[in-house]
Amino acid sequence: MTDSAPDPDDHDAASEAFAGESETAPDDGFYRGSFFGRRKGHKLRLHQTDLMATLLPRLAFDIGSPAPADLRTRFDPAVEAVRVEIGFGGGEHLVAEAQAHPHVGFIGCEPYINGMAKILTHIEERGLGNIRLYAGDAAELLAWAPPQSITRIDLIHPDPWPKRRHWKRRFVQDATLEAMARVLVSSGEFRFVHDIPDYVAWTLWHLQRSPDFAWTAERADDWRQPWPNYTMTRYGRKATREGRQAAYVIARKIT
Ligand SMILES: C[S@@+](CC[C@H](N)C(=O)[O-])C[C@H]1O[C@@H](n2cnc3c(N)ncnc32)[C@H](O)[C@@H]1O
């Protein structure tokens, strides 16, 4: 196994990769903020390469320049609200949400080039005008975004990093929750989905100790069932096939 993130196009290989995570993999030399995976998978198809060169620059956020006071104006036409999806993989959920909510702007974060190429083909095919992209570590985007500029952040089946010594690589940490709280509007939401019970418990534990968030669940079905109109992702389908029940956590910003 490598320390690579899964290939959204090669699901089985990705799962095996995580299952056999190397005990000898170095903890150092691979640190890039909150992203520890690989950026490239198989060779892109010709049209995908073309979209990476032509469409991605039009949709990509340049976080090298200062953030605008109002992120909504970065969409054309301007949108009513802005949401973020972190690590969208093949983009199924992000594309469905963007289609369902044309007046909301969506920022998709995915450092994995093959995932980025895939969503570009969906955006082109469906003519979606309300998705912007950041091809890097979501922690960098969160650090750049203006305060109270985002209404909802989705994190769906993030890389699980099951070995204890790799838990610090998980996206959910005190620092990332703090970063999310800074950019979320009051009562904004952080939504988290996972089929790995240990990561769900980890996230709930971090949410509980965060002064900024409250878990909204009132009954078991609130986390056992997907929220209405949830679009299953590739990783979600794989979990279902293999008999793993996902948890659907909605946390509200309370500060
Ligand atoms: C296990 S996959 C899940 C993909 C998708 N959400 C799904 O459910 O099918 C996790 C994804 O998160 C991306 N990722 C990992 N660290 C990230 C980070 N710091 N910022 C943004 N994306 C990240 C990986 O490249 C990978 O595509």
The ligand as a Gaussian input file, in Angstrom:
#p B3LYP/6-31G(d) Opt

LIG

0 1
 C      -12.386000       8.563000       0.035000
 S      -12.495000       9.782000      -1.204000
 C      -14.226000      10.155000      -1.199000
 C      -14.662000      10.849000      -2.434000
 C      -16.157000      11.236000      -2.476000
 N      -16.481000      12.215000      -1.464000
 C      -17.037000      10.031000      -2.360000
 O      -17.744000       9.912000      -1.343000
 O      -17.047000       9.218000      -3.299000
 C      -11.809000      11.222000      -0.388000
 C      -11.473000      12.335000      -1.340000
 O      -11.040000      13.458000      -0.569000
 C       -9.971000      14.097000      -1.259000
 N       -9.197000      14.837000      -0.247000
 C       -8.343000      14.330000       0.666000
 N       -7.818000      15.307000       1.420000
 C       -8.369000      16.471000       0.981000
 C       -8.199000      17.834000       1.342000
 N       -7.369000      18.200000       2.330000
 N       -8.904000      18.779000       0.669000
 C       -9.760000      18.415000      -0.328000
 N       -9.943000      17.135000      -0.724000
 C       -9.254000      16.177000      -0.078000
 C       -9.207000      12.954000      -1.910000
 O       -8.444000      13.392000      -3.010000
 C      -10.331000      12.005000      -2.311000
 O      -10.773000      12.221000      -3.615000

